[in-house]
């Protein structure tokens, strides 16, 4: 283990090259003259405003921290926030001259770095997907794999994906687990085929009623353990299981929803959601109950539990009794279970490793069977050579294979069985740097090669970068074959492969991992809305929120729609629950589908989707600062600077005594704060008509002052507070009155939308943000998609074809 850690660490997990000092100041010292005339009054002395001291700015642009300070100067000048209003301001030509000079110095310093990140390890998602495709197994590994932190918004960042001896111990555990699953040396799992009685599984908890044909359940509550748990069924083996549930809606003219959780026989273990399902009323089925069917991958020792999703609270129903309750419920009759599903034994994962080698009873007299060979060393070498080629994602040499073959030879000499000896070699491959790390190498440069040619990735490295970008997994056989032939780097071949990969089901990982992190959707459960203020929020709405964003992202990508749809579109993906939340009629059912949006809905585009609005708010209030900073960073690509350390946060008043606008007006009176808030607040105010869970509001909800509110005949605990004011002005003086007008202002600069998204895609793909030295290359991407109606699929293609993506 020490040897492996040393190999990884000395392999270089940092950055190539080191900055060199630069005599950056021009002969006439443009910056000094500019600062003297426009900045020194406020930003010098013992207490400079905003804690920014111009006198400390060194001319050494090779120093990263110093370079970041110069970038802040550029940001302030480009947004027009500095110098502040009321102070002498430079002519546009003066400001442009200084920003051009700074940009040039920054780009030159960053170009001096001989490349970007040397390597990074596979993150959690990439590791799981890679062993799935390498070995043909779906194994739960989250309990042993490290939790990845993010930098620059993504968990693909080389800055955070380090390796330590502690992590390597976990990777050893993971390797043992996946190899055990792939080898499948035990007897074939007994095939379960059972019918479970819903009546027998439902305890009498005051929320159900037994009928002749089943049990009617009217309410559930996971927190109080009021649910139907099928204790009589517990999976003995891991694998895929098919479930069929016979049910129908009871005492209802409308469909009723229930959901299924997976769990263990220990109620202290947190259950996990399998899915929500909808059943129609009995009269709509003509006496034939609906059978809900699904297939679920399950580990050993798992069961299922059913909960109905009605508006009736379980604890309330327990007090009144379910026998005479006339509200809606679901009648459950039976649950059929079949699995683990599989057509052959040993499974396909065994054949991926051992090919046609037979199995025989293990020598230890257990019930295990092991792979056997008549020429163990020769077969081990052939298996290892094939395995390391796929695991290392490149061609391998005798030198590559030798360390692992030597381990097998030593085990065979010690009288270990063929399979046990081979496992030692395979495990070594799975914890080697060539597997755990994305090691990128460049093509040999020919005579007279340009700097870009000298840094161009070789075809195998390009295959890995492409596959982990679009699939979050290893290259498949077609990519590796093209790389081996030296064909993948040809632009037309690369374009064909991107099309093929985006059409593959594995491209779902791009949607989940890129969109999920770009838009912050992974944080949707970071806060839970206050039940008094937002009683309508539940898991069904949460699920619909997420599906809307992911399905919308997929549609824009698959159809190559203009990325302007991310700002304003005339369609979205809704189910009945989310459409009702938005106030859009004519949509029913649990399934999300493409829906044309009414012109007056104020919806359309990412900014007005409930999932986005949920992750940019906390559980009780919205903040224009938080939402504004999110829009600037994620959508416009102009993230605001961090606030000074001595500035207190602005917390909205949940009692409704004052509005956030009034609080921010007071906050803006601090000159050092006003400079940033003139840029941050307007996008946030544009979204103020949307509450914590993305519902449209004309007034704030309050637990204190305000008018009582009645919804569907029931008086709410919250009250209507002060009216919302969503209008504001951008830093350049352009005004808007609401979110619809704000969208149009954003759409006036489509190039910036493309530029910002290109940077996000590249940051996710290559593990480090593009630098100022890449500016011309990014502008080339923008210019290309401008001529293609800013198509999102076209943007992905241009990112892959760019020198930034294809170089180290």
C-alpha positions in Angstrom: 0.0 0.0 0.0 2.8 2.4 0.9 4.4 1.7 -2.6 1.1 2.5 -4.3 0.5 5.7 -2.4 4.0 6.8 -3.1 3.5 6.0 -6.8 0.3 8.1 -6.9 1.7 11.0 -5.0 5.0 11.2 -6.9 3.0 10.8 -10.1 2.0 14.4 -9.6 -1.4 15.5 -8.5 -0.6 19.2 -8.6 -0.1 21.5 -11.5 2.6 21.2 -14.1 5.1 24.0 -14.1 5.5 26.8 -11.7 4.9 30.5 -12.3 7.9 32.6 -13.1 8.4 36.3 -12.3 7.3 38.7 -14.9 8.2 42.3 -15.4 4.6 43.1 -16.2 4.5 46.9 -16.0 4.5 48.7 -19.3 6.9 51.6 -20.0 4.3 54.3 -19.3 2.8 52.4 -16.3 -0.8 52.8 -17.3 -2.1 51.3 -14.1 -0.3 53.6 -11.8 -1.7 56.7 -13.6 -5.2 55.3 -13.6 -5.1 54.4 -9.9 -3.7 57.7 -9.0 -6.5 59.6 -10.8 -9.5 57.4 -10.0 -8.9 54.9 -7.2 -6.3 56.1 -4.6 -8.7 58.5 -2.8 -10.8 55.5 -1.5 -8.4 52.5 -1.8 -5.3 53.6 0.0 -4.3 54.6 3.5 -4.8 52.7 6.8 -8.4 51.9 6.2 -9.0 51.5 2.5 -12.7 51.0 1.5 -13.7 47.4 0.8 -10.4 46.2 2.3 -8.9 46.8 -1.2 -5.5 48.5 -1.2 -4.2 49.5 -4.7 -0.7 50.2 -3.3 -0.3 46.5 -2.5 -0.9 45.3 -6.1 2.4 44.0 -7.3 3.4 43.8 -11.0 4.3 40.2 -10.7 1.4 38.5 -12.5 3.0 35.1 -12.1 1.8 35.1 -8.5 -1.6 33.5 -8.4 -3.0 35.4 -5.5 -1.8 38.7 -6.8 -3.3 37.8 -10.2 -6.7 37.3 -8.6 -6.5 40.9 -7.2 -5.9 42.2 -10.7 -8.9 40.2 -11.9 -11.1 41.9 -9.3 -10.0 45.3 -10.8 -11.1 44.1 -14.2 -14.5 42.9 -12.9 -15.2 46.2 -11.2 -14.3 48.2 -14.3 -16.3 46.0 -16.7 -19.4 46.1 -14.7 -19.1 49.8 -14.1 -19.4 49.5 -10.4 -16.1 51.2 -9.8 -15.4 54.1 -9.6 -18.8 54.6 -7.7 -21.4 57.1 -8.8 -20.6 60.6 -7.6 -16.8 60.1 -8.0 -14.7 61.0 -11.0 -15.1 58.3 -13.6 -12.8 57.4 -16.5 -13.8 57.6 -20.1 -14.8 54.3 -21.6 -11.6 54.3 -23.7 -9.4 54.7 -20.5 -11.2 51.9 -18.7 -11.0 49.6 -21.8 -7.2 50.3 -22.2 -6.6 49.3 -18.6 -8.7 46.2 -18.7 -7.1 45.1 -22.0 -3.6 45.6 -20.5 -4.5 43.6 -17.3 -6.2 40.8 -19.4 -3.0 40.6 -21.5 -0.7 40.3 -18.5 -3.0 37.7 -16.9 -3.2 35.7 -20.1 0.6 35.8 -20.6 1.2 34.6 -17.1 -1.2 31.8 -17.3 0.1 30.7 -20.7 3.5 30.3 -19.1 2.1 27.3 -17.3 3.1 24.2 -19.3 -0.3 22.6 -19.2 -3.2 22.2 -16.7 -3.8 19.5 -14.1 -1.5 16.5 -14.5 -4.1 14.0 -13.3 -6.9 13.5 -10.9 -8.6 10.4 -9.4 -12.0 9.1 -10.5 -14.7 10.7 -8.4 -17.4 8.6 -6.7 -19.8 8.5 -9.6 -17.1 7.9 -12.2 -15.7 5.0 -10.1 -19.1 3.3 -9.7 -19.8 3.7 -13.4 -16.4 2.5 -14.4 -16.5 -0.8 -12.5 -20.0 -1.3 -13.8 -18.8 -1.1 -17.4 -15.5 -2.8 -16.7 -16.9 -5.8 -14.8 -20.6 -5.8 -15.7 -21.8 -5.4 -12.1 -24.0 -2.9 -10.2 -22.6 -2.8 -6.7 -23.5 -0.4 -3.9 -20.2 1.4 -3.0 -21.2 4.7 -1.4 -20.4 3.3 2.1 -16.7 2.8 1.2 -16.0 5.4 -1.5 -14.9 8.9 -0.4 -17.4 11.8 -0.5 -16.1 14.2 -3.1 -16.0 17.9 -2.5 -16.4 20.3 -5.4 -14.3 23.2 -6.6 -15.4 25.6 -9.3 -18.9 24.1 -8.9 -18.0 20.5 -10.0 -16.7 17.3 -8.3 -14.5 16.7 -11.4 -12.0 19.3 -10.1 -8.4 18.1 -10.1 -7.9 20.6 -7.2 -9.9 18.4 -4.8 -9.6 14.9 -6.1 -6.5 13.8 -4.2 -5.4 10.3 -3.0 -4.2 9.3 0.5 -3.4 6.0 2.2 -6.8 6.2 4.0 -8.6 6.5 0.6 -6.5 3.6 -0.8 -7.7 1.4 2.0 -11.2 2.1 1.0 -10.4 1.4 -2.6 -9.1 -2.0 -1.6 -12.4 -2.7 0.1 -14.3 -1.5 -3.0 -12.1 -3.7 -5.2 -12.8 -6.8 -3.1 -16.5 -6.1 -3.2 -16.8 -5.7 -6.9 -14.6 -8.7 -7.7 -16.7 -10.9 -5.4 -19.8 -9.8 -7.2 -18.2 -10.2 -10.7 -16.7 -13.6 -10.0 -20.0 -14.9 -8.5 -18.4 -18.0 -7.2 -21.3 -19.1 -5.0 -24.2 -21.3 -6.0 -26.8 -19.7 -8.2 -29.1 -17.6 -6.1 -32.4 -19.2 -5.4 -35.1 -17.7 -7.6 -37.8 -16.2 -5.5 -41.3 -16.1 -6.9 -43.8 -15.2 -4.2 -47.2 -13.5 -3.7 -47.3 -11.4 -0.6 -50.7 -10.6 1.0 -51.3 -6.9 1.6 -53.7 -7.6 4.4 -51.2 -9.7 6.4 -48.6 -7.0 6.0 -50.7 -4.1 7.1 -50.7 -3.6 10.9 -53.9 -2.1 12.5 -52.7 1.4 13.1 -56.1 3.2 12.8 -55.4 4.4 9.2 -56.7 1.3 7.3 -59.8 -0.7 6.8 -60.0 -4.4 5.7 -62.2 -5.2 2.7 -63.2 -8.4 1.1 -60.7 -8.0 -1.7 -57.9 -6.2 0.1 -57.0 -3.5 2.6 -57.8 0.2 2.1 -55.2 2.5 3.4 -56.1 6.2 3.8 -53.0 7.8 5.4 -49.3 7.1 6.1 -46.6 8.8 8.1 -43.0 7.7 7.8 -41.9 9.8 10.8 -44.4 7.9 13.0 -43.7 4.6 11.3 -47.3 4.4 10.0 -46.6 2.4 6.9 -47.1 -1.1 5.4 -43.9 -3.1 5.6 -43.6 -6.5 4.0 -41.6 -8.1 6.8 -42.2 -11.6 5.4 -40.0 -10.8 2.4 -36.3 -10.1 2.7 -33.9 -10.4 -0.3 -31.3 -13.2 0.3 -29.1 -12.2 -2.7 -28.3 -9.0 -4.5 -29.7 -8.5 -7.9 -32.6 -7.1 -9.9 -36.1 -7.9 -8.6 -39.4 -7.5 -10.4 -42.4 -6.3 -8.3 -46.0 -6.2 -9.3 -48.6 -4.5 -7.0 -52.3 -4.9 -7.5 -54.2 -1.8 -6.3 -56.9 0.7 -7.0 -58.1 4.1 -5.8 -60.9 3.8 -3.2 -63.7 6.3 -2.3 -62.3 8.6 -5.0 -63.3 9.8 -8.4 -59.7 10.7 -9.2 -56.5 8.7 -9.2 -54.6 8.4 -5.9 -50.9 8.3 -5.5 -48.8 6.0 -3.3 -45.1 5.4 -3.1 -42.7 2.5 -2.4 -39.6 2.7 -0.2 -36.8 0.2 0.1 -35.3 -0.6 3.4 -33.9 -3.3 5.8 -35.3 -5.2 8.7 -33.8 -2.5 10.9 -36.2 0.5 11.2 -33.3 2.6 12.4 -31.8 2.5 8.9 -33.0 5.3 6.7 -35.2 4.0 3.9 -34.8 5.1 0.3 -37.4 6.0 -2.3 -38.0 3.5 -5.1 -40.8 5.5 -6.8 -44.2 7.2 -6.8 -47.1 5.4 -8.5 -50.6 6.4 -9.5 -53.7 4.1 -9.5 -57.1 5.0 -11.0 -60.5 4.6 -9.2 -62.1 1.2 -9.2 -64.9 2.3 -11.5 -62.4 3.3 -14.2 -60.8 -0.2 -14.2 -64.1 -2.0 -14.8 -63.5 -4.3 -11.9 -59.9 -5.1 -12.9 -57.5 -3.5 -10.4 -54.4 -1.8 -11.8 -51.2 -3.8 -11.6 -48.2 -1.5 -11.1 -44.9 -3.1 -12.2 -41.3 -2.1 -11.7 -37.8 -3.6 -11.6 -35.4 -2.6 -8.9 -31.7 -3.4 -8.2 -31.5 -4.5 -4.5 -28.8 -5.5 -2.2 -29.2 -8.6 0.1 -31.3 -8.1 3.2 -33.8 -5.6 1.7 -37.5 -5.3 1.8 -40.2 -2.9 0.6 -42.7 -0.7 2.4 -45.8 1.1 1.0 -47.1 4.5 1.9 -50.1 6.3 0.5 -49.9 10.0 -0.4 -53.3 11.6 0.5 -53.9 14.9 2.2 -55.2 13.2 5.3 -52.7 13.2 8.2 -52.2 9.8 9.7 -52.2 11.1 13.3 -55.5 12.9 12.7 -57.1 9.9 11.3 -55.9 7.7 14.1 -57.8 10.0 16.5 -61.1 9.9 14.5 -60.9 6.3 13.2 -60.7 4.8 9.7 -63.7 2.6 9.8 -66.2 5.3 8.9 -63.8 7.6 7.1 -65.1 8.7 3.7 -62.0 10.3 2.2 -59.8 8.8 -0.6 -57.4 5.9 -0.1 -55.8 3.0 -1.9 -56.8 -0.6 -1.8 -53.9 -3.0 -1.9 -54.5 -6.6 -2.7 -51.2 -8.4 -3.2 -47.6 -7.9 -4.2 -45.8 -10.4 -6.5 -42.0 -10.6 -6.1 -39.7 -12.3 -8.6 -35.9 -12.4 -8.6 -33.0 -12.1 -8.7 -33.5 -11.8 -12.4 -31.0 -13.4 -14.7 -30.8 -15.6 -17.8 -27.7 -17.6 -17.1 -25.2 -18.7 -14.4 -22.4 -17.9 -14.0 -23.5 -14.4 -14.9 -22.1 -12.2 -17.8 -19.6 -10.6 -15.4 -17.9 -14.0 -14.9 -17.6 -14.4 -18.7 -16.2 -10.9 -19.0 -13.3 -11.9 -16.8 -12.7 -15.6 -17.4 -14.2 -16.1 -20.9 -15.0 -19.8 -21.4 -12.9 -21.2 -18.5 -15.0 -23.8 -16.6 -15.8 -23.8 -12.9 -15.2 -26.6 -10.4 -15.9 -27.0 -6.7 -13.5 -25.0 -4.5 -10.8 -26.9 -2.7 -11.9 -25.6 0.7 -14.9 -27.9 0.5 -17.3 -24.9 0.8 -20.3 -24.5 -1.5 -18.3 -22.2 -3.7 -17.2 -22.9 -7.3 -14.0 -21.5 -8.8 -12.6 -20.9 -12.2 -10.0 -23.5 -13.1 -7.3 -23.7 -15.7 -5.1 -26.3 -17.2 -2.4 -23.7 -17.9 -2.9 -21.2 -15.1 0.0 -18.9 -15.8 -0.7 -18.6 -19.5 -4.4 -18.0 -18.9 -3.7 -15.5 -16.1 -1.4 -13.5 -18.4 -4.1 -13.4 -21.2 -6.8 -12.4 -18.8 -4.6 -9.7 -17.2 -3.5 -8.3 -20.5 -7.1 -7.9 -21.7 -8.3 -6.6 -18.3 -5.5 -4.0 -17.8 -6.0 -2.7 -21.3 -9.6 -1.9 -20.5 -8.9 -0.8 -16.9 -6.1 1.5 -17.9 -8.0 2.7 -20.9 -5.1 2.4 -23.3 -2.8 -0.1 -24.9 -0.6 -2.0 -22.4 2.9 -3.4 -22.7 4.6 -6.3 -21.0 6.0 -3.9 -18.5 2.5 -2.7 -17.6 1.3 -6.3 -17.0 4.4 -7.7 -15.3 3.8 -6.4 -11.7 0.4 -8.0 -11.6 1.4 -11.2 -13.3 4.3 -11.5 -10.8 1.8 -11.4 -7.9 -0.2 -14.2 -9.6 2.9 -16.2 -10.1 3.9 -15.8 -6.4 0.4 -17.0 -5.3 0.5 -20.0 -7.6 3.9 -20.9 -6.3 2.5 -20.7 -2.8 -0.1 -23.3 -3.9 -3.1 -20.9 -4.1 -5.8 -21.9 -6.5 -5.9 -20.4 -10.0 -8.9 -18.1 -9.2 -7.5 -16.9 -5.9 -4.1 -16.1 -7.4 -5.7 -14.3 -10.3 -7.9 -12.3 -8.0 -4.7 -10.9 -6.4 -3.6 -9.6 -9.7 -7.0 -8.2 -10.6 -7.2 -6.4 -7.2 -3.8 -4.9 -7.8 -5.0 -3.5 -11.1 -8.1 -1.9 -9.4 -6.0 0.0 -6.9 -3.2 1.0 -9.3 -2.6 4.6 -10.2 -3.3 3.8 -13.9 -6.9 2.8 -13.0 -7.7 5.2 -10.1 -6.3 8.3 -11.8 -7.0 9.9 -15.1 -3.5 10.1 -16.5 -3.3 12.2 -19.6 -0.4 12.1 -22.1 0.3 14.1 -25.2 1.0 13.1 -28.8 4.6 13.2 -29.9 5.1 16.6 -31.5 6.7 16.6 -35.0 9.3 19.1 -36.3 8.1 22.7 -36.3 5.1 21.9 -34.1 3.2 24.8 -32.5 2.7 25.1 -28.7 -0.9 23.8 -29.2 0.3 20.8 -31.2 2.9 20.0 -28.5 0.2 19.9 -25.8 -2.4 17.9 -27.9 -3.7 14.8 -26.1 -2.9 11.5 -27.6 -5.9 9.5 -28.8 -6.3 7.3 -25.7 -6.2 10.3 -23.4 -8.7 12.0 -25.7 -11.0 8.9 -25.5 -11.0 9.0 -21.7 -11.6 12.7 -21.5 -14.5 12.4 -23.9 -16.1 9.4 -22.2 -15.8 10.8 -18.7 -17.2 14.1 -20.0 -20.4 12.6 -21.6 -20.7 9.2 -19.8 -18.9 9.7 -16.4 -17.4 6.3 -17.2 -14.6 4.6 -19.1 -14.3 4.5 -22.9 -16.1 1.6 -24.6 -14.6 -0.8 -27.1 -15.4 1.4 -30.1 -13.6 4.4 -28.6 -10.6 2.3 -27.6 -10.4 0.8 -31.0 -10.5 4.2 -32.7 -7.8 5.4 -30.3 -5.6 2.4 -30.9 -5.9 3.1 -34.7 -5.0 6.8 -34.1 -8.4 7.8 -35.7 -10.2 9.4 -32.8 -8.4 12.8 -33.0 -9.7 13.3 -36.6 -12.4 16.1 -36.3 -15.0 14.2 -38.4 -14.5 11.0 -36.4 -14.7 12.9 -33.1 -17.9 14.6 -34.2 -19.5 11.2 -35.1 -18.5 9.7 -31.8 -20.0 12.6 -29.8 -23.3 12.1 -31.7 -23.2 8.3 -30.9 -22.4 8.9 -27.3 -25.1 11.5 -26.7 -27.6 9.1 -28.2 -26.5 6.3 -25.8 -28.4 5.7 -22.6 -25.2 6.2 -20.7 -25.4 9.9 -21.6 -27.9 10.2 -18.8 -24.9 10.6 -16.6 -24.1 13.9 -18.4 -27.5 15.2 -17.6 -27.4 14.0 -14.0 -23.9 15.0 -13.2 -23.3 18.2 -15.3 -26.8 19.7 -15.0 -27.2 18.6 -11.4 -24.0 20.5 -10.4 -24.2 23.4 -12.9 -27.6 24.2 -11.6 -27.1 23.2 -8.0 -29.9 20.6 -8.0 -27.9 18.2 -5.8 -28.6 20.7 -3.0 -32.4 20.5 -3.2 -32.6 18.7 0.1 -30.2 21.1 1.9 -33.2 22.8 3.4 -36.7 21.7 4.2 -39.5 24.3 3.7 -41.3 25.4 6.8 -44.5 23.3 7.0 -46.4 26.3 8.4 -45.4 28.6 5.6 -45.4 26.0 2.8 -47.7 23.1 3.7 -48.1 22.2 0.0 -44.5 21.0 -0.3 -44.0 17.2 -0.3 -42.0 14.5 -1.9 -44.3 14.3 -5.0 -43.8 18.0 -5.7 -40.0 17.7 -5.1 -39.8 14.8 -7.5 -41.7 16.7 -10.2 -39.5 19.7 -9.7 -36.3 17.7 -10.4 -37.8 15.9 -13.4 -38.8 19.2 -15.0 -35.3 20.5 -15.0 -33.6 17.2 -16.1 -36.2 16.5 -18.8 -36.0 20.1 -20.1 -32.2 19.9 -20.2 -32.4 16.6 -22.1 -34.9 18.1 -24.6 -32.7 21.2 -25.4 -29.7 18.9 -25.8 -31.3 16.2 -27.9 -33.1 18.6 -30.2 -30.2 21.0 -30.5 -32.5 23.8 -29.4 -31.0 27.3 -28.9 -29.5 27.7 -25.4 -31.7 30.8 -25.2 -34.4 28.3 -24.1 -32.5 28.1 -20.8 -33.6 31.7 -20.3 -37.0 31.8 -22.0 -39.0 29.0 -23.6 -42.6 28.4 -24.5 -42.6 24.8 -23.1 -41.6 22.8 -20.1 -42.1 19.3 -18.6 -44.9 19.1 -16.1 -47.1 16.5 -14.4 -50.5 17.3 -12.8 -48.9 18.1 -9.4 -46.4 20.6 -10.7 -48.9 22.1 -13.2 -51.3 22.8 -10.3 -48.4 24.4 -8.4 -47.8 26.7 -11.3 -51.5 27.4 -11.9 -51.5 25.9 -15.4 -54.7 24.0 -16.3 -55.3 21.0 -18.4 -52.5 18.7 -17.0 -53.3 15.6 -15.0 -51.5 12.5 -13.9 -48.2 11.6 -12.2 -46.1 11.3 -15.4 -44.2 14.4 -16.5 -44.6 15.4 -20.2 -43.9 18.2 -22.5 -46.4 21.0 -22.0 -46.9 24.3 -23.9 -46.9 27.2 -21.5 -49.5 29.9 -21.5 -48.2 33.3 -22.5 -49.1 34.8 -19.2 -47.7 32.1 -17.0 -44.4 33.9 -16.2 -42.8 30.5 -16.6 -40.4 29.2 -19.3 -36.6 28.7 -18.9 -34.5 27.6 -16.0 -34.8 30.7 -13.9 -38.6 30.2 -13.2 -38.5 26.4 -12.6 -39.5 25.4 -9.1 -36.4 23.2 -8.6 -34.1 26.1 -9.4 -36.0 28.5 -7.2 -36.0 25.9 -4.4 -32.2 25.5 -4.3 -31.7 29.2 -4.4 -33.8 29.8 -1.2 -33.8 28.5 2.3 -36.7 26.9 4.1 -38.5 30.1 5.0 -37.4 33.0 3.0 -35.9 34.1 -0.3 -33.0 36.4 -0.7 -32.3 38.6 -3.8 -28.6 38.4 -2.8 -28.5 34.6 -3.0 -30.5 34.3 -6.1 -28.8 37.2 -7.8 -25.3 35.7 -7.1 -26.6 32.4 -8.5 -27.8 34.0 -11.7 -24.5 35.9 -12.1 -22.4 32.8 -11.5 -24.3 29.9 -13.1 -26.1 31.6 -16.0 -24.2 34.8 -16.9 -20.7 33.6 -16.1 -19.9 36.8 -14.0 -19.7 35.6 -10.4 -19.6 38.3 -7.9 -16.6 38.8 -5.5 -16.8 37.4 -2.0 -18.2 39.9 0.5 -15.8 41.6 2.9 -15.3 39.6 6.1 -16.6 42.4 8.4 -20.0 42.8 6.6 -23.0 41.2 8.3 -25.4 39.1 6.2 -28.8 40.5 5.4 -31.4 38.1 6.8 -35.0 38.5 5.5 -37.6 39.2 8.2 -40.0 36.2 8.4 -42.4 38.1 10.6 -43.3 40.4 7.7 -42.5 43.6 9.6 -40.3 44.8 6.8 -39.5 43.7 3.2 -36.1 42.5 2.0 -36.0 45.5 -0.4 -36.2 47.9 2.5 -33.5 46.0 4.4 -31.2 46.0 1.3 -31.8 49.7 0.8 -30.4 50.3 4.2 -27.5 47.9 3.5 -26.7 49.7 0.2 -26.0 52.9 2.1 -22.7 51.4 3.1 -20.6 52.5 0.1 -18.3 49.4 0.1 -21.5 47.2 -0.1 -23.3 49.2 -2.7 -20.5 48.6 -5.2 -21.3 44.9 -5.3 -25.0 45.0 -4.7 -25.7 47.1 -7.7 -24.8 44.1 -9.8 -26.0 41.2 -7.5 -29.4 42.4 -6.4 -31.2 43.1 -9.7 -31.3 39.5 -10.9 -32.4 38.5 -7.5 -35.2 41.0 -7.3 -36.4 39.9 -10.8 -37.1 36.5 -9.1 -38.9 37.9 -6.0 -42.3 37.0 -7.3 -41.4 33.3 -6.8 -41.5 31.9 -3.3 -39.3 29.4 -1.5 -40.7 26.5 -3.4 -41.1 28.3 -6.7 -44.8 29.3 -6.4 -45.9 32.6 -7.9 -46.7 35.2 -5.2 -48.0 38.8 -5.2 -47.4 39.1 -1.4 -44.8 37.6 1.0 -46.0 34.8 3.3 -45.7 35.8 7.0 -46.1 34.1 10.3 -46.8 37.5 11.9 -48.4 40.6 10.3 -50.8 40.2 7.4 -54.1 39.1 6.2 -55.4 35.6 6.9 -55.3 33.2 3.9 -57.8 30.6 3.0 -57.0 27.9 0.4 -59.6 25.3 -0.8 -61.8 26.2 2.1 -59.1 25.6 4.7 -57.5 28.5 6.6 -53.8 28.5 6.4 -51.4 29.1 9.3 -49.6 31.8 7.3 -50.8 35.2 6.4 -50.3 37.5 3.4 -47.6 40.0 4.2 -46.3 43.0 2.3 -46.6 43.1 -1.5 -43.7 41.9 -3.6 -41.8 44.5 -5.7 -39.8 42.8 -8.5 -38.6 45.7 -10.5 -35.1 47.1 -10.5 -32.3 48.3 -12.8 -29.2 46.6 -14.0 -25.8 48.0 -13.3 -25.8 49.6 -16.8 -29.0 51.5 -16.1 -31.5 49.4 -18.0 -34.8 49.0 -16.1 -37.2 46.1 -15.8 -40.5 45.7 -14.0 -40.8 41.9 -13.7 -39.2 38.6 -14.5 -40.5 38.6 -18.1 -38.7 42.0 -18.9 -35.6 40.8 -17.1 -35.4 37.7 -19.4 -35.5 39.9 -22.4 -32.6 42.0 -21.1 -30.6 38.8 -20.6 -31.4 37.6 -24.1 -29.9 40.8 -25.6 -26.5 39.3 -25.2 -26.7 35.7 -26.4 -22.9 35.6 -26.9 -22.4 35.9 -23.1 -24.8 33.1 -22.5 -22.9 30.9 -24.9 -19.5 32.0 -23.4 -20.6 31.4 -19.8 -22.0 27.9 -20.6 -18.9 27.0 -22.7 -16.7 27.8 -19.7 -18.9 25.7 -17.4 -18.7 22.7 -19.8 -15.0 23.0 -20.1 -14.5 23.3 -16.4 -16.5 20.1 -15.8 -14.8 18.3 -18.7 -11.1 19.0 -18.1 -11.1 19.3 -14.3 -9.8 22.9 -14.1 -11.4 26.2 -15.2 -10.1 27.7 -18.5 -7.7 30.5 -18.0 -7.4 34.0 -19.6 -4.9 32.4 -22.0 -7.8 30.4 -23.4 -9.9 33.4 -24.1 -9.4 33.4 -27.9 -10.2 29.7 -28.0 -13.5 30.2 -26.1 -14.4 33.2 -28.4 -13.9 30.8 -31.3 -16.4 28.4 -29.8 -18.9 31.3 -29.3 -18.4 32.5 -32.9 -19.1 29.0 -34.2 -22.3 28.4 -32.3 -23.5 31.9 -33.2 -23.8 30.7 -36.7 -25.7 27.6 -35.6 -28.5 29.5 -33.8 -26.7 28.9 -30.5 -27.7 25.3 -30.5 -26.9 23.5 -27.3 -25.9 20.3 -28.9 -23.8 22.3 -31.3 -22.1 24.0 -28.3 -21.2 20.6 -26.9 -19.7 19.6 -30.2 -17.6 22.8 -30.4 -16.4 22.4 -26.9 -15.1 18.9 -27.7 -13.5 20.1 -31.0 -11.8 23.1 -29.2 -8.1 23.1 -28.4 -8.9 23.6 -24.8 -10.7 20.3 -24.6 -8.2 18.4 -26.8 -5.0 19.6 -25.1 -3.4 19.0 -21.8 
